[in-house]
Amino acid sequence: MAAPNEADPTQPGPAEAEGHGRATERILAWAAPGERELLAARAQALQEGDDAVDPDGDQLDRDERAALRRVDGLRTELEDVTEVEYRQLRLENVVLVGVYSGSAEDAENSLRELAALAETAGALVLDGMLQRRPNPDPATYVGRGKAEELAAIVKELGADTVIADSELSPSQRRALEDRVKVKVIDRTAVILDIFSQHAKSREGKAQVELAQLEYLLPRLRGWGESMSRQAGGQVGGQGAGMGSRGPGETKIELDRRRIHSRMARLRKQIKGFAPARQAKRANRDRFEVPGVAIAGYTNAGKSSLLNRITGAGVLVENALFATLDATVRRARTPDGREFTIADTVGFVRNLPHQLVEAFRSTLEEVAESEVIVHVVDASHPDPASQIATVRDVLGETGARSIPEIVVFNKADLVTADERLVLRGLQPDAVFASARTGEGVDELLARIAELLPRPQVAVSLLVPYDRGDVVADLHERFEVLRETHDEAGTRIDAMVTEAAAGQLAEFRA
């Protein structure tokens, strides 16, 4: 047993600390090159002590999502296993496949991103393959010969599922499924599955279900006579004779009708959530509180940055689409002006159109803001494509004309040379780190520059019994000069036009 630290019994002794160091070295040796810096930084943070304040606050949601507790008396295994092994035994084994015609590097980055999506959804990626061809095969996506090769690989690895790195047509999915003999899904289905797992609010769940139904509708598949609810003709012919003639609606048509009815109810339900959001927004507008929206690629660190700025305690997890529901918090500029800052759902390349439409109400926070903080993962191998993807989606939501601040987050994980490359990509960007706090003050200063300032100069004499008016001026507007005399408090301030009318009774 390792000897404790004599100076402080709560701290590990020299032998125990050395053991921790060897364990960290073994973990880093097995990590991928791009992950070693992040693991080393986390290990260093853990070794510095547990008394450090977590900038992300209490992460209760993350603990609940990661928790797995066995119920006594229900286990059937003869031999006990750890909880981690218990989860891994039930992971879905998948093989990835993609078709590309452009850059091989872009195709590999896209497939790696698909692997991260699959792992977030709860799968174990066994292998990934790419095929270069001008266009995907209209029949089997990869062509008949490559489909046979893929079937052999799936059989060899014992995979349960094949995931295609683009959206498959219903006929492509069926044809490829018939050849590889396992379930075939596409990138869109994986993203929808992640969304369905992570949605927590009523509105978020309704939006995800609507997107899933829109995706499912053209992909309904019949299964022969068992799907039929109509019959006709003579007994000796193809029909079943008397008593079998139904209303003339097949099972697949019945399913389509039910899906259309459910989608109509969901749209009505989502529309019903709008008044509550509008009331909150109208309340902010009435008090003339400007809004800032955090947008960016998924897993770029948007929620971590919000926690660092406001201490909101929003769920932070190293997973794709950990945030689905918009979170609005209050913050202040360095000169004391109040504003709201909203955390929004992340974007991803080839984001399904159904999701953009379903989450349009959530993305209203971006379209209605005065400033957009565009967060980019500085440690990502292809940040330029992330920026382009996010700006495309922002254009679809009508937010292209809103002032934008590009923030390269996770700056503590990049070298000085990499910073120069990123600076060439976006010269006016802010380098920040939600973990260390680097660049947060600069970001707040940039936000203060872009937020609208009060334009009307007023000179007021406020009686001493109306201290609430003085406090409101300091909280919401820009006070230039304040003096006190027998009549009351004299204030020169810059306010908005609406506030100037409300303060007319105090004009000096």
N, C-alpha and C positions, 0 to 999 in steps of 0.2 A: 504494500500500500504506500502511495506517495506521501512524503512528509509535507504537512501544511506549511504555510508561510508563518514564521514565528512572529513577525511584526504585525501581521494582520491575518488572523486565522481564517477569515472569510475569503481570502485570496488564495489562488492555487500556489503550491510550492514550486521550487525550481524544476523538480523531476516531472511534475504534472504539466507545467507549462511547456517543458521540452516535448512531452508526449503530444500535447496539442499541436505544437509546431510541426512534428513529423506527420501527424494526421492531415494537417492542412497541405503539406507538400505532396502527400499521396493523392489527395483530391485534385490538386492543381495539375498533377502529372497526367491524370486521366481526362481532364477537361479539354474541350476544343480550344484552339488558339484564341479565338475571339471572345471566349468566356473567361479566360484566366484572369484578366484584369478585374472583371466584375467580382469573381469569386475571391480574389485576393483582397479587394477593397472591403467586401463584406466580412471576411475573416479578421481583417485589421480592426474593423469597427466593433466586432464582437470581443476582441482581445482588449480593447480600450476600456471595457467595463460595461455593466448593465445600467449604471446610473445615468448615462447620457439620455437627454430628452429626445424622444422619437418625434421627428417633425411631422410624421403622418398621423399622430394621435393614436387613440385606442382603435385598433383594427379588429373590432368584434365580428364584423361581417366576414372578414377573411378567415378568422378562426372557425366560424360556423361552416363556411364553405369547404374548408379543408378537413373538417372533423369526420371521423369514421369510428363509431362505437359499436362494439359487438354486444348483443343482448344475450344474457346468460340463459341457458336452457334450450337455445335454438340451433346451436352448432351441431353439425353432423360429421365434421372431419374427425378422424381417429387421432390425428396428430395435430397439435396446436401449431398455428403459424402466426407470425407477427401481422399487425394491421397493414403494414406496407405490402407484405407478400400477399395478404388477403386481397388487396385491391389489384395488384398486378396480375394475379391469376385470372381475373375477369376482364382484362383489357381486350379490346377488339384489335386484332392484328390486321394491318392494312398495307397495301402496296400502292405507291403513287405512280401516275403516268401522265406525261404531258407531251404536247405537240407544239413546236415553235418553228418560225420561219425567219426570225431576226437574229439578235445577238444571243449566243450561247450563254454568256454570263447573266443576261437578264432572265433567260429561261431557268437557269439554275437558282437564281435568287427567288424567282416566283415559286419554284418547287420547294425550296427550303421554307418559304413562308407557308406553303400548303402543309408542310410537315408540322410546323408550329400550330397551325389551325387544327390539324388532326389530333395532335397531342392535347391541345386545350379541350377538345371535344371528348377526350377520354380514350384515345386509341394509341396503339404501339406501332410505330412506323418500322416496317421490316426492310423496305427497299424502295428506291425511286428510279424511274427510267424516263428518258426523254427521247423523242424522235423528231428529226428535222425533216419537214416536208412543207411545200408551199401552203397547203390548206389541210385542215383535218379531213380525214376520209368521211364522206357523207353517210356511209353505211356503218362502219365500226369504229370511227374516230381515229384509229391508228392503222387501219388497213388489215386485210384478212391474214396475211402472213405474220405481221407483228402481233396480231391478236392471239394467234396460236403460240407464239413465243411467250407472250404475257401469261397465257394459260399454264404453260409449263412452269414458269417461275412461280406463279401463285401456288401451284400444286406442290412444288419443291419446298417452298417456305412455309406452307400450311397457313396461308393468309385467309381471312374471312371476308375481306372487302377490298375492292379496287376503287381508288379515288382519282378522278380525272381533274387536271388542273385548268379546266374551263367548263363552261356550262354545256352540258350534253343535251341534244334533242331527245325526245322520247324514243324515237326509232334507233338512234345511236346507242342509247343506254340498253335497250332491249337486245339489240344485236350483239353488243359486247358482252352482256350478261350471259347470253346463250353460249358464247364461246369460252369464256373463262370459268363458267360454272359456279361463280360466287356472286354475291351482291355487288352492284356497281352504282356508285353515286358520283356526284360532281362537286366542284368547289362551292357552289351556291348552297347545296344541301348541307355541307359541313358548317358553313357560316350560320345558316338558319338553326342548326342544331345547337351551336354555341349560344346563340341568342336565346333560344328557348330554355337553356339551362340557367342563364344568368339573369333573365328578366325577373324582377321582384315586385314592382308596383303594378297596380291594376292596368294602368295605361300601357306600361311596357309589355305586359303579357298579351294585351289585346293587339298591340302593334305587331308583335312577333307572330301571333296566330294568324293575323290577316296576311302577312307576308308568306307564311307557310302555305296557306290555302291558295294564294295566287300562284305559287310555285307548283303546287300539287295538281291544280285543275287540269292543265294540258297533259299531265303525265299519268292520269288514271289508266289502268290496264285491265282489260277483261280477261276472264279465265274460262273461256268456252261456254258450255251450256249452263254451268252453274251461275253465270252472271245474267242469264236471260229470264225475263219475267213476261214474255209474250210467246204465243204459239198460235198455229193456224193450219189450214189445209186438212186433208183427209187422214184418216187413221193409218192407211197404208203408205202415205207419203211422208214428207219431212216433219209435218206437224204431229201433235199428240192427240188430235181429235176433239170430240165434244168435251166441254167442261174445262178445257185448258186455255181457252182464248182469254188472255188478260186484257188490261187497259191499253196495251200497245207500248209500254214503256220498259226499256231494258234496265237491268240493274245499274249499268254504268251511267245511263241517263238519269236515273234516280239519284245516284251519288253526285252527279254534276249539279242537279237541281238543289240538293241539300247544301252543297258547298256554296252555291250562289246565295242561298238564303242566309247561311251563316256569315258570309262575307258582308252582306248588306247590314246584318245586325251589328257586326264588329265596327263597320264604318260609322254607323249611327252612334255606337257606344264611344268611339274615339272622338267623334264630333262633340259628344256631351261633356268630354273633359275640357274642351276649349274654354268655356266661360270662367272656370276656376283660374286657369292660367292667365286669361285676359284680365280678370279682376286683380290678380297680383301685379301684373304688368301695369295696369292703370293706376294702381296705388303708388308704384314707383314713379310713374310719369307725373302723378299729381304732386309728389314731393320733388319732382325734377331730379331724380337720382339717375345719373348716367349708367349704362350697362357695358360690361366687357365680357366677351365670350372666349373661352379657351377651346380651340379646335386643333385637330391634328390627326396624324396616323395612329392607328391602334398601338398600344403599348409604347407610346413615345414619352410617357411620364406626365400626362396632363393632370391626373388626379394628385400625383405627388407634388406638382408645382402649386396646385390650388391649396393643398394642405400646408405647404411651406409659407404661402402668402397669408392665408387666413386662419390656419389651425383648425380646419373644418373637420378633420377626422374621417374623410371620405375613404371608402375601400380602396386600397392599393394592393395590387397583385401583379407579379411578373407573368401575366397571361394576356392573351388577346381578348379584347372586348370584355374586360372586367367591369367597365362602366357602361350601362345602358340608359339609366334614368338621369335626366339633367338635374344637377345640383347647383343652386344659386346661393352664394354667400356674400356677406358685406365686407368691404375693405376700404382703406383710406390711402390717398396719395400722400407723398412726403409733405406737401403743403397743407394737409388736413382735409381735403375735399373727399366726400364720401362717394363710393360707387359700388355697384354690384358686379360680381364676377361669377360666371356660370361655367360649369364643367359639362361637356357634352360627349355624346357617343363618338368613338373613334372611327376612322375611315380605313379602308383597305383597297388594294388594287382589285379591279373587276368586282367592285361592290355591287351586289345584285340590285337591279332596278326596283324590285319589289320592296327591298328594305328602305331605299331612299324615299319611295312614296309612302310607305307605312310610317316611317319615322319623321315625316315632314313636319308634323306638329312639334316634335322635340327639337328639330333643327330651327324652329322659329326663333329660339333664343339667340342663335347666331345671326339670323337675318335682321333681328330687331336691335342688335347691339350697336354701340357707337364705335367700338374698337374690337378687332379680332386679334387674339394672341395665338399665333400659329406655331404650335410646338412640334419640333422635329427631333428625332433621335439622332444625336451627333455620332453615336457609335455604330449606326447602321451602315452596312456596306454600300448601300445605294440611296443616299438621302435625296438626291435629285428627283428620283421617281416618286418618292414619298411626297415631296412638295408638289409635284405636278398632279398627283392623284387627289390630294386634298383640295387644291385649287379648282380642279374640275368639279368636285362635288359642291364646293362653295358656290361655284357658278350656277349649278343646278338649283340651289336654294335661293338665288337672287342676292347673294352677299358679296359679289365680286367688287363692288364699288366702295365697300366699307374699309376704312384705314386698317392696315395689317402690320403687326409686329412679328417678325420671324424670330423664334427663340430656339437655339440649338441646345436642347436639354442633354443631360448626362455628359456635360463637358469635362467632368473629372475622369472620364474613361477614354479621352482622346489625347493624342500627343500634340506638341506644338506644330509639327509639320501638317498634321491632319487639320488643325485649326486654320492654317493658311489656305488649304484647299477649300474648306467650308466657307471661309471668308470670301474667296473668289466666287463661290456659288451664290452667296447672298451678302453683299458688302456691308449692309446696314443692320445685320442680324445681331442679336444679343446672345452671348454665350452664358449659359446658366447651368446650375446643378441643384436639383431639388434636394439631394442628399446632403451636400455640404453648405448650401446657401449661397454659393457663388452666383453673382449676376442678378440676384433677386432685387436688390436696391436699384440697379440700373434699369431693370424691367419696369419697376414701379415709377421711376422717373420718366421713362418713355411713355408709359400710360398716361401720366399726368400731362405730358406735352400734347397728346392727341385728344384727350377728353375735351369736350366743349367747355369753354370758360364763360362765366357771366359777362354780359356786354353792357349793362346799364349801370351808370354811376349814380349813387344816391347819397344824400346827406340827411341823416336822421337824428331826431332827439327822442330818445326812448325813456319814459319815466322809470324810476327805480323799482316800481312795483311790477314792471313788465320784464323781468329778467329772462323770461322764456323767449322773448323776441331776440334779445342779445345772444342768448345761447344758440338759437336757431340760425342766426346770421353767421356765427362762428363755425357752426357744424356744416352748413350747406353752401355757404358763399365765401367770397374773398373779402375780408375786412382789411381796409387800407390804413385806417387811423381810428383810434378810440380814446376819448377824453371824458372826464367827469366834471360836472359843475353842479350848482344848486338845483337846476331844473331837471337834471337827469343825465343819462349817458349819451354823449354825442359820438356818432359813428359815421365814418365815410366808408362805403363799401361798394363792391361790384356785384350786382344781382341780375337775375333774368327779368325779362319783360313782365312775365306773369307775377313774379314776386314783387316787382316795383309797384304794380297796381295794388297788391294786398298791403303794402307798407305805406300807402299814401297818407294815412292818418298820422304818421310819425315824421313826415317831412319837416325838416328844420327851416 
